Amino acid sequence: MRISRTPFKNLGWLMFVVLTLLLGLGIASGAEPQASRGFAEARKAFVNGEYERTLELVEPLIQAQTSLSQVRRLKLLSLVRLGKTQEGLAEYERLSKELGRENEEVLREMAINIILPVRTDMRDQFRGAAYTALKEIHSDEIVPYFEDGLSDGTGMIRALVAEGLGRLPAGQRSKRFREALQDRAGLVRVAVLKGLGRSGNKALIPLITPLLHDEQKVVQVAAAGALFMLGRTEYWDRIQKATEVQEGYERGSALRLLGDLGDPRAIPLLARGLRDRQPSIRAAAAASLGKLNLPESVSALLPVLSERMPAVRSVAAVSLGKLKAEEAISPLTEALQDPNPGVRAAAVAGLLRLNSPYRVVASTVRELVQSKNPGLRSSAAKALSNGRSRDVVGALTLLLHDPTPRPRITAARSLGRVGGRDVIPQLKQALRDSNEAVRATAAGAIARILSQIPEA
């Protein structure tokens, strides 16, 4: 009897295929843990701030197509932390192309990381730009970066940082923020006191009270204001007396503080401040009247639009816009013809804040944008931050290409305030700017927009 051998041949072939698959699986299962270890090592290096080492570790993973989106994320973040913004952007574009869409989470993270290296720049103005950009991102996750800034060597930068911390709930609770009450710069102590006052936390009263006897009068006034905000209303008299002293710096500080307290008793004190001999004091009073959000402020401010000093007229115009006073529309429209272009820019801001049609200010905006003075072009960009996105995006986009950095910085910040996700392409282009401060500002604007919950 003849037995067919075909089934055995087929069985042998089947076993060969199975063995090959098993071997393949074995190789893959061996490679997978190795890749996982490589990614974990790269991630650890990044967390430790070893960005060059991270780049070395991720390259083989990218070649092996391992966890590509997460690996590219580590790579682009390492690049921007090293200040290589252009290369980081290129890596982000590759990631977006692979995904077929924008990755908002990664873009936001990248934007924040673009800002961070600028905090260590040797130039004060660049560090200031970095922390100002971080202030645009209203998120408690920014607190550790601000805490680092409390060690900056320049008092003005530390004061800027303290102001940013004082506007965030987690910042107000920060131990390092509270320790800054002992900062050697009075401006920093003042900023911390304002933040603690805003917190509403009455348990802080014993921490604040000793500063009523600070060596600097302006710190004493700020301490009284913080205690007043925390319910210790008996300190109103201390603040009022400070508005009457001969020393101008203390007097101005007290008048500026009144705008934060929201007390109607401030109106006559500020009205008197509008008649002060010093223009800076009059400007401080006008600014505080705008903050109070009380109808009595309007009648006090309207005559200031005719005051002799342009800087004071400008502050009054902006304050009237903040007060949403319809009776201010006509005088602010007249102020568009003011002989001083700075006042005209302020009038634009006030009218846009009052929701006046853009056509009312359009010719003034064109004139300011075309000015040869970069300061005026920057003022125009700042004024446009009070408008509606659909009206002002065109002019702000034009200013993003200004030949001077200052208007570009202001335009980027304004776009972050008035625009939505529709302006991100323009801001992403600004991330390629030759100026670090412009890049940091554009990054802050992107992070601000992406921190907002999209409308349904």
Buried (B, 14 or more C-beta within 10 A) or exposed (E): EEEEEEEEEEEEEEEEEEEEEEEEEEEEEEEEEEBEEBBEBBBEBBEEEBBEBBBEBBEEBBEBEBBBEBBBBBBBBBBBBBBBBEBBBEBBEBBBEEEEEBBBEBBBBBBBBBBBBBBEBEEEEBBBBBBBBBBBBEBEEBBEBBBBBBEBEEBBBBBBBBBBBBBBEBBBBBEBBBEBBEBEBBBBBBBBBBBBBBBEBEEBBEBBBEBBEBEBBBBBBBBBBBBBBBEBEEBBEBBBEBBEEEEBBBBBBBBBBBBBBEBEEBBEBBBBBBEBEBBBBBBBBBBBBBBBEBEBBBEBBBEBBEBEBBBBBBBBBBBBBBBEBEEBBEBBBEBBEBEBBBBBBBBBBBBBBBBBEBEBBEEBBEBBBEBEEBBBBBBBBBBBBBBEBEBBBEBBBBBBEBEBBBBBBBBBBBBBBBBEBEBBEBBBBBBEBEBBBBBBBBBBBBBBBBBEEEEE
